Amino acid sequence: MGVFILLLSLGGFGRDSSKVFAFSPRKLYEGLEKLSEQLPKMWWDRRCLAPFRPQDITALLAPNLPITIKLQASEETLSFVVPVRGALNSGFGFRWGWQFHYGLDIDLHWGDTVVAAMDGEVRLAGYDPGGYGYYCVIAHPNGLETVYGHFSRLLVTPETQVKAGQPIGLGGSTGLSTGPHLHFEVRFLGEPIDVSALIDFPNGQLLERELHLSRETFGHLKTLRNAVYHTVRPGECLSVIARRYRVSVGYLCRLNGLSPRSVLRVGQRLRIR
């Protein structure tokens, strides 16, 4: 069994404006007994992808923001390896207006080798038919978790200790997927965050050695909480829906990736704001 060392460090937060999370890989298992006593079902759950996801992560972290997490540090033998090289075909954020995409989709070919981004331990590995397909979750000693989805084949099992660059799966299109690609997420306290500006996937390079967390990092959560949606009913068209919510057809089109001539389907979900 492994340990998510971050919790022990949270308890030691001071009032500094910035707190650096930097752990040597050899410290990954320190404090296991203490952690298990405190939150045995929350931090090392082997059934749930996000056993702990705060209702308001910014409020929880407010006294300690901004936070800096090291991704690569040669003096501490901490390294980051891009999981697979390929074009980024879908980013972090809203897709088709109503659906929020919590990760990054990287093009690959069926059977391409996908590697672990950093040293850590596999917390979850299995099959999710309605979403990730064959997937795994790796907990890292710097307090992050990475999620990898849509494998054609898994090469690791829960409790496997992995090194950065070690093969963990083969590319595929299992689960909710329309073609071969890797769905990749980086999570902090169970909350997915956008790391697209830190990684050059086509060239396999890490652009920044540190991840800086601030209120802006979690700004998408406020947008999601305030989002309003509408389910299309029989006889409704864009102009009817626009009048109902006192917005323009053009606004609805931009928000939902539609054109003014788009034919709506009954039951289709549209984002209003």
C-alpha positions as CSV (number, residue, x, y, z in Angstrom):
1,M,0.0,0.0,0.0
2,G,1.2,3.5,-0.8
3,V,0.8,6.9,0.7
4,F,-0.3,10.3,-0.6
5,I,2.3,12.3,1.3
6,L,0.6,15.7,0.5
7,L,-1.9,15.5,3.5
8,L,0.9,15.5,6.0
9,S,2.4,18.6,4.5
10,L,-0.9,20.4,4.4
11,G,-1.1,20.1,8.2
12,G,2.2,22.0,8.4
13,F,1.2,25.0,6.3
14,G,2.3,28.3,7.6
15,R,1.1,31.8,6.6
16,D,3.7,32.3,3.9
17,S,2.5,33.6,0.6
18,S,4.0,30.6,-1.2
19,K,4.5,27.0,-0.1
20,V,6.7,24.7,-2.1
21,F,5.8,21.0,-2.4
22,A,9.0,19.3,-3.2
23,F,9.6,15.7,-2.1
24,S,12.3,13.2,-2.8
25,P,10.9,10.0,-4.3
26,R,12.3,8.1,-1.3
27,K,9.9,9.9,1.0
28,L,6.8,8.5,-0.8
29,Y,6.0,6.0,1.9
30,E,6.9,8.1,5.0
31,G,4.0,8.7,7.4
32,L,1.9,5.8,6.1
33,E,0.7,4.7,9.5
34,K,-0.3,8.2,10.5
35,L,-2.1,8.8,7.3
36,S,-4.0,5.6,7.4
37,E,-5.2,6.4,10.9
38,Q,-6.5,9.8,9.8
39,L,-8.2,9.1,6.5
40,P,-7.9,5.5,5.5
41,K,-10.7,5.6,3.0
42,M,-10.1,9.0,1.6
43,W,-6.6,9.2,0.4
44,W,-5.7,5.8,-0.7
45,D,-9.0,4.6,-2.0
46,R,-8.6,1.9,-4.7
47,R,-12.2,2.1,-5.9
48,C,-12.9,5.7,-6.6
49,L,-11.1,8.0,-9.0
50,A,-11.7,11.1,-6.8
51,P,-12.2,10.0,-3.2
52,F,-11.6,13.5,-2.0
53,R,-12.7,16.5,-4.0
54,P,-13.3,19.6,-1.9
55,Q,-16.5,21.5,-2.5
56,D,-14.5,24.7,-2.7
57,I,-10.8,24.0,-3.1
58,T,-9.9,27.7,-3.3
59,A,-11.4,28.3,0.2
60,L,-9.6,25.3,1.5
61,L,-6.2,26.5,0.1
62,A,-6.8,30.3,0.4
63,P,-4.4,30.9,3.4
64,N,-1.6,29.2,1.4
65,L,-2.0,30.3,-2.1
66,P,-0.1,30.6,-4.3
67,I,1.5,27.1,-4.1
68,T,4.4,25.9,-6.1
69,I,4.8,22.3,-7.0
70,K,8.1,21.1,-8.5
71,L,7.7,18.9,-11.6
72,Q,11.4,18.5,-12.3
73,A,14.5,19.2,-10.2
74,S,17.8,17.6,-11.0
75,E,19.2,18.1,-7.5
76,E,16.4,16.0,-6.1
77,T,16.3,13.4,-8.9
78,L,12.7,14.5,-9.6
79,S,11.9,14.1,-13.3
80,F,9.0,14.6,-15.6
81,V,8.5,12.6,-18.9
82,V,5.9,13.5,-21.4
83,P,3.6,10.4,-21.5
84,V,3.4,10.2,-25.3
85,R,4.4,12.5,-28.1
86,G,1.5,13.7,-30.3
87,A,-0.7,16.6,-31.3
88,L,-3.0,18.0,-28.7
89,N,-6.4,17.5,-30.3
90,S,-8.7,18.5,-27.4
91,G,-7.8,20.9,-24.6
92,F,-9.0,21.5,-21.1
93,G,-12.4,23.3,-20.8
94,F,-15.8,23.4,-22.4
95,R,-16.4,21.3,-25.5
96,W,-19.5,21.6,-27.7
97,G,-20.8,24.2,-25.2
98,W,-22.2,22.0,-22.6
99,Q,-19.5,19.4,-21.9
100,F,-16.5,20.2,-19.7
101,H,-13.3,18.3,-20.6
102,Y,-11.2,17.8,-17.5
103,G,-8.0,16.7,-19.3
104,L,-6.0,16.9,-22.5
105,D,-6.4,14.5,-25.4
106,I,-3.2,13.6,-27.3
107,D,-3.1,11.9,-30.6
108,L,-1.4,8.5,-30.9
109,H,-1.6,5.3,-32.9
110,W,-3.2,2.2,-31.6
111,G,-0.6,0.2,-29.7
112,D,1.8,3.2,-29.0
113,T,3.5,3.0,-25.7
114,V,2.4,5.4,-23.0
115,V,4.7,6.1,-20.1
116,A,4.4,7.4,-16.5
117,A,4.9,11.1,-16.3
118,M,6.6,11.0,-12.9
119,D,7.8,8.5,-10.2
120,G,4.9,7.2,-8.1
121,E,2.6,4.4,-7.3
122,V,-0.4,3.2,-9.2
123,R,-3.5,3.9,-7.0
124,L,-6.1,2.7,-9.5
125,A,-5.9,0.6,-12.7
126,G,-8.9,-1.0,-14.4
127,Y,-11.7,-0.6,-16.9
128,D,-14.3,2.1,-17.0
129,P,-16.8,1.3,-19.9
130,G,-18.6,4.6,-19.8
131,G,-15.7,6.9,-19.8
132,Y,-11.9,6.2,-19.5
133,G,-11.9,2.7,-20.9
134,Y,-8.7,1.0,-19.7
135,Y,-7.1,3.6,-17.4
136,C,-4.8,4.1,-14.5
137,V,-4.2,6.7,-11.8
138,I,-0.7,7.3,-10.4
139,A,0.0,9.1,-7.1
140,H,3.2,11.1,-7.1
141,P,5.5,12.2,-4.2
142,N,5.1,15.9,-5.1
143,G,1.4,15.8,-4.2
144,L,-0.1,15.4,-7.7
145,E,-1.9,12.6,-9.3
146,T,-1.9,11.8,-13.0
147,V,-4.8,10.0,-14.9
148,Y,-4.3,8.2,-18.2
149,G,-7.3,6.9,-20.2
150,H,-8.4,4.9,-23.3
151,F,-5.6,2.4,-23.3
152,S,-6.0,-0.7,-25.5
153,R,-4.0,-2.6,-22.9
154,L,-2.8,-1.9,-19.3
155,L,0.7,-2.7,-18.4
156,V,0.4,-2.0,-14.6
157,T,-1.7,-3.0,-11.7
158,P,-2.7,-1.3,-8.4
159,E,0.2,-0.8,-6.0
160,T,2.8,-1.0,-8.8
161,Q,5.6,1.4,-8.1
162,V,6.7,3.1,-11.3
163,K,9.4,5.4,-12.5
164,A,9.1,8.4,-14.8
165,G,9.3,7.1,-18.3
166,Q,8.2,3.5,-17.4
167,P,5.6,2.0,-19.8
168,I,2.2,1.8,-18.2
169,G,-0.2,1.1,-21.1
170,L,-0.7,0.9,-24.9
171,G,-2.6,3.5,-26.8
172,G,-6.1,2.7,-27.8
173,S,-9.7,4.0,-28.0
174,T,-11.6,2.1,-25.2
175,G,-14.4,3.6,-23.2
176,L,-16.1,6.8,-24.4
177,S,-13.8,7.6,-27.3
178,T,-14.1,8.2,-31.0
179,G,-10.6,7.3,-32.0
180,P,-7.1,6.4,-30.7
181,H,-5.8,9.0,-28.3
182,L,-4.5,9.4,-24.7
183,H,-6.7,11.2,-22.2
184,F,-4.3,12.8,-19.7
185,E,-5.1,14.6,-16.5
186,V,-3.1,16.2,-13.7
187,R,-5.0,16.5,-10.4
188,F,-4.4,18.3,-7.2
189,L,-6.5,17.3,-4.2
190,G,-8.7,15.4,-6.6
191,E,-9.3,18.5,-8.7
192,P,-8.2,18.3,-12.4
193,I,-6.1,21.3,-13.5
194,D,-5.0,22.7,-16.9
195,V,-1.3,22.0,-17.6
196,S,-1.4,22.5,-21.3
197,A,0.9,25.6,-21.1
198,L,3.5,23.5,-19.3
199,I,3.9,20.7,-21.7
200,D,4.9,20.5,-25.4
201,F,3.3,17.2,-26.4
202,P,4.4,17.1,-30.1
203,N,8.1,17.5,-29.1
204,G,7.9,15.7,-25.9
205,Q,9.2,18.5,-23.8
206,L,8.4,20.0,-20.3
207,L,8.2,23.8,-20.8
208,E,8.2,24.7,-17.1
209,R,9.8,22.9,-14.2
210,E,7.3,24.1,-11.7
211,L,3.5,24.2,-11.4
212,H,2.1,27.3,-9.8
213,L,-1.3,27.0,-8.2
214,S,-3.4,30.2,-7.6
215,R,-7.0,31.2,-7.5
216,E,-6.9,31.5,-11.3
217,T,-5.9,27.9,-11.6
218,F,-9.4,26.9,-10.3
219,G,-11.3,29.7,-12.0
220,H,-13.1,27.2,-14.2
221,L,-14.9,25.8,-11.1
222,K,-16.8,29.1,-10.6
223,T,-17.8,29.1,-14.3
224,L,-19.1,25.5,-13.9
225,R,-21.1,26.4,-10.7
226,N,-22.7,29.3,-12.4
227,A,-23.4,27.6,-15.7
228,V,-27.0,27.4,-17.0
229,Y,-28.2,24.7,-19.4
230,H,-31.3,24.1,-21.5
231,T,-32.6,20.8,-22.8
232,V,-34.1,21.2,-26.3
233,R,-37.9,20.4,-26.4
234,P,-40.1,19.5,-29.4
235,G,-40.6,22.4,-31.7
236,E,-37.8,24.6,-30.3
237,C,-35.2,26.2,-32.5
238,L,-32.3,28.5,-31.7
239,S,-34.3,31.7,-32.0
240,V,-37.0,30.4,-29.7
241,I,-34.5,29.5,-27.0
242,A,-32.6,32.7,-27.5
243,R,-35.7,34.8,-26.9
244,R,-36.6,32.7,-23.8
245,Y,-33.3,33.5,-22.1
246,R,-32.9,37.0,-23.6
247,V,-29.7,36.3,-25.4
248,S,-28.8,36.4,-29.1
249,V,-28.7,33.5,-31.5
250,G,-25.1,34.4,-32.2
251,Y,-24.2,34.1,-28.6
252,L,-25.8,30.6,-28.3
253,C,-23.9,29.5,-31.4
254,R,-20.5,30.7,-30.1
255,L,-21.1,29.1,-26.7
256,N,-22.2,25.8,-28.2
257,G,-20.1,25.5,-31.3
258,L,-23.1,25.8,-33.6
259,S,-24.1,27.8,-36.7
260,P,-27.4,29.7,-37.1
261,R,-28.5,27.0,-39.5
262,S,-27.9,24.2,-37.1
263,V,-30.8,21.8,-36.6
264,L,-31.4,21.0,-33.0
265,R,-32.3,17.6,-31.7
266,V,-34.9,16.9,-29.0
267,G,-33.1,16.2,-25.8
268,Q,-30.0,18.1,-27.0
269,R,-28.3,20.0,-24.2
270,L,-27.3,23.6,-24.8
271,R,-25.3,25.9,-22.5
272,I,-27.0,29.2,-21.9
273,R,-24.2,30.8,-19.9
